[in-house]
Amino acid sequence: MSTLSLLLVPPAGIPLFAVQLAAGIAWEGRMWRRAPTPAHRHLFAGVGIFLVSFTIWLLDITRVACRPDNHLVTGHAVWHVLNAISITQLYWFYAASADTAQDTGSAAPA
C-alpha cells in the first residue's frame, strides 16, 4: 500500500510507511505484553537497529552529518547496511515465533 501511494502520490509514501511501521510495532508490543518469549529479543534488537539507521538517514538527508566529498561511506549507505541487519533480526524473531507456535499447537501463519 505505501509503495503504491509513493508511486501515485509521492509525498504520502513516507508518512504512510511511518503509520504502518508504528501500527506494526504497537501490535507486536501488545503481543509481547500478553506472552513474552525469548524470541522477542530479536524483535527489540531489530527495532533498535532500525531506529539507529533511521536517525542516520535523517542526519544525512537533512545534511546535518553529510559529507558530499565522501562517496565511499554515506549516511544512506550505512542506512542500507543497518536495515539489512535489522531485517535479519526480524526474520529470526518471526522464525522463532513460528517455531514456538507450531510447538504449542497454536495457529501460526504459514
N, C-alpha and C positions, 0 to 999 in steps of 0.2 A: 504494500500500500504506500509506504513512504517513497519507494523508488518510483512508482507511477506518479505520485504527487511531485517528486523532484523533476520529472520529465515534463509534466503538464504545467505546473506552477512552481518554478524553481525556488522562489523564496519560502515556500511552505514545506519543502522536503526536510530541512534540518529540524525545524520545530516539531514536525510530526514524528520524526525519528526520536527526538527527545521525549515526547509524550509516550511513545511505545516503550522506550527503554525504562522510563520511570514506572510505568504500569507493570512491566515485567519484573523489575526489582522489587516493587511493592508486593506483587504476588508471591514471589519466592521468599520474601521476608515473612509473609503471612504463613507460608507453608513451613518455614524454619521454626517459627514460634510454636506451631502445632506439634511438630515432630522433628526435632533437631537430629541430625545424623552426622557422623564423621565426614561424610562427603561434602558437607556444607563448607568446609574449609576451602575447598576448590572454588566454590561459588564466591566466597568472600575475597579470595585471592584474585579471581578473575575480575570482579567488580573494582577492587582496589587498583589493580594494574590498569584497567580501563580508565579510571579517574585520573591517574597519573598521566596516561597517554593523552587524555582529553585536555588536561592542563597544559601539557607541552604543545599540543596542537593550537590551543588558544593563544599561548605566548608567541608562537610562530606566526600565526595568521594575522595577529594584531601588531606584529613587528616589534614586540617588546624584547624578545630574545631571538631576533632574526639576524643572521649574518649573510647578506647577499653574496659576499665574496667566497663563501664556503659552500661548494656544491657537492661535497662528498657526504657530509653529515648535516642534514637539515632537520628541523623540528618535525616536518612532515614525514621524513624517512623514519625517525625514531617513533613517531605515532604508529606507523605501519608495523614496525617490529614489535612494539609493546602490545598492539591489538592482536597480533598473531599469538603472542604468549597468553593474552587474556582469553582468546577463543579456545586455546588448548586447555586452559584451566576449566572453562565452562564445559568443554567436551568431557573432561574427566569427571566433573560433577554430575552431568546428566547420564553418563555411562554407569557410574556408581549408583546413582538413584534408580536407574532402570534395573540394575542387578539386584538391588535391595527390594524393589517392588516385586520382582519375579520370585525371590526367595521367600517373601512373606505371602505371596499369592494375591496381592492387591493388584488392581488394574494399573498397568503401565502403558505408555504409548508405544506402539510397535515401531 
